Amino acid sequence: MATEYNKKFVKKNGEERVMRFVRLSELSMEDYDVYSIPPPNSTPATKRKYGEGMECVWDLEAQDFRCFNWNSVVE
């Protein structure tokens, strides 16, 4: 099972939020079923490029993809 992260960060509007998520890069095929994540496309697609520190993750509470900014993490 993938590692579940709980990270507090500052949103663009300045509010702090805690997001519970898994990193897509750490998922096994079984994890897609465990977390009810839509399976990756079987056809090759152009990978989206994110800015420095940005990563596409699966938000466990919203049950949707989110873009997480590691540069905005509050320790």
Buried (B, 14 or more C-beta within 10 A) or exposed (E): EBEEBEBEBBEEEEEEEEBBBBBBEEBEEEBBEEBEBEEEEEEEEEEEEEEEEBBBBBBBEEEEEBEBBEEBBEE
